[in-house]
Amino acid sequence: MKILDITLIALFVAFMGALGLVPPIMLSFTPVPITLQTLGVLLAGGVLGARRGAWSMIVFLLVVAAGIPLLSGGRGGIGVFVGPSAGYLLSYPLTAFCIGLLISRFHQLRLWNILLVNLTVGIFLIYLIGIPVQAFVMHIPLFKAIQLSLIYIPGDVLKASIASYLVFRLLKSPVIYRTLQKNAETL
Ligand SMILES: O=C(O)CCCC[C@@H]1SC[C@@H]2NC(=O)N[C@@H]21
C-alpha cells in the first residue's frame, strides 16, 4: 500500500468523522437514526475506488469499535456493533467496495450511471444487510423492519444524488481521475 493510499484512507476516515458532527435525526418509532454518514459510504467507493473505499470504511469502523466517538451523535465503542444499527454499519465496507468496483468498470463516466449504482447497489446493499440485523436485534418480524426503514428512503435518495454528482464532477477532472481511480487497482 502506497503513502498516497494510506493518506486518502486516513482523509476519508476523518471525513466520516466530520459527517458525524452533524447530529443524527432520532425517530420515535425506531432506534436507527437518520444520519449524514451514509453519504460518506456512498462517496468512499466512487472517490477512492473499490479497495481503498472498503479499507477506509473498515478503518473507520475499527476506530469506532476502539471507542472513538466518530458516529453521529458522538457514539462509539463495541456496543454499537450489537445494537439495532449493527447491520447497517457492517454493510459500509462491502457497499463502498461494490460501488467502487462498478464505477471503475464504466468505459464512459455518466452521471446517470453513477446515480444508478448508488441508488441500486449502494442503498440496496446497506438495507439488505441492515434490515435483517435490525429485525433480529429488535426481535421484530422482517416485514416490520422493512416498514420501519421506508422512512429513510427519501433522505437516502437525496444523499445518493449528492454523492453521484460529487463523484461525477471529481472524476471528470483527468488529473483527479488518474490519481484516484487508476492507482486504485494497485492496492
Ligand atoms: O450511526 C449508526 O448507528 C448507523 C446508522 C445507520 C443508519 C441507516 S443507514 C441507511 C438508513 N439511512 C439513514 O439515514 N439511516 C439508516
The ligand as an SDF file (V2000), in Angstrom:
LIG
                    3D

 16 17  0  0  0  0  0  0  0  0999 V2000
  -24.7380    5.5130   13.1510 O   0  0  0  0  0  0  0  0  0  0  0  0
  -25.2910    4.4250   13.2290 C   0  0  0  0  0  0  0  0  0  0  0  0
  -25.6270    3.8950   14.2780 O   0  0  0  0  0  0  0  0  0  0  0  0
  -25.6430    3.7150   11.9540 C   0  0  0  0  0  0  0  0  0  0  0  0
  -26.8250    4.3260   11.3890 C   0  0  0  0  0  0  0  0  0  0  0  0
  -27.3380    3.5620   10.1980 C   0  0  0  0  0  0  0  0  0  0  0  0
  -28.4120    4.4010    9.5910 C   0  0  0  0  0  0  0  0  0  0  0  0
  -29.1610    3.7100    8.4960 C   0  0  0  0  0  0  0  0  0  0  0  0
  -28.1460    3.5450    7.0660 S   0  0  0  0  0  0  0  0  0  0  0  0
  -29.4880    3.5090    5.9870 C   0  0  0  0  0  0  0  0  0  0  0  0
  -30.5350    4.4130    6.5590 C   0  0  0  0  0  0  0  0  0  0  0  0
  -30.3220    5.7740    6.1770 N   0  0  0  0  0  0  0  0  0  0  0  0
  -30.1790    6.5720    7.2130 C   0  0  0  0  0  0  0  0  0  0  0  0
  -30.0240    7.7970    7.1390 O   0  0  0  0  0  0  0  0  0  0  0  0
  -30.2750    5.8800    8.3390 N   0  0  0  0  0  0  0  0  0  0  0  0
  -30.4070    4.4640    8.0780 C   0  0  0  0  0  0  0  0  0  0  0  0
  1  2  2  0
  2  3  1  0
  2  4  1  0
  4  5  1  0
  5  6  1  0
  6  7  1  0
  7  8  1  0
  8  9  1  0
  8 16  1  0
  9 10  1  0
 10 11  1  0
 11 12  1  0
 11 16  1  0
 12 13  1  0
 13 14  2  0
 13 15  1  0
 15 16  1  0
M  END
$$$$
